[in-house]
């Protein structure tokens, strides 16, 4: 059996903020003593940007700009050259988490095209009232063929605390066509690039049906969506990448009319 090395962090909760102390022990185990040239511990934090398959070949000009961005790099010398005895040796360590100059420690997050390494933000409610009719829709080719309808509602805030639900209500005031379904679609928008161009990819990360069938006219339908922990993070915007979120209210009318109203969201963690 050879010599093994393991790093154990003291804190069970692995969430750290800038300036907090990272402490633990390095455990060296072996049957026999072993000579060594010193022991150092290095901590690195990076932001990794990836082009999607459909962007490769289109944005090769800024390929170098999407290389990993280093935000933390710390090295401490733990043991000078010498010999580790046989058995188990535990060497404690402790040091503060400091980011590199002009860098920001982002919240650890793994998306489809952006992987990043928390910062607290200020939250101000931003309620939104909306009205959806054939005349308010965008990107409609044959507006005259749409059945007449009137849908009103509101979102309590498009500035959202990520640990709290998105809430509001929706009312179908009138509709010539029968309603099949009403859904909430949460979309993550990841953008990366530089001055030469940007690659933008939108991914549906959650879809919730809030009404099924031809709902009663004038009935208040609650809007309630919990943000999925593994697929969301606070809204981020930097020089080389952005992670943003949007919610779509999707109404499907008979026979096959699809109505979508889009609302950009700003997520933060308090």
Buried (B, 14 or more C-beta within 10 A) or exposed (E): EEBEEEEEEEEEEEEBEBEEEBEBBBBBBBEEEBEEEEBEBEBEBBBBBBBBEEBEEEBEEBEEBBEEBBBBBBEEEEBEEEEBEEEEBEBEBEEEBBBBEEBEBBBBBEBBBBBBBBEEBEBEEEEBEBEBBBEEEEEEEEEEEBEEBBBBBBBBBBBBBBEEEBBBBBBBBEBEBEBBBBBBBBBBBBBBBBEEEBBBBEBEBBEEEBBEEBBEEEEEBEBEBEBEEEBBBBBBEBEBBBBBBBBBBBBBBEEEBEBBBEBEBBBBBE
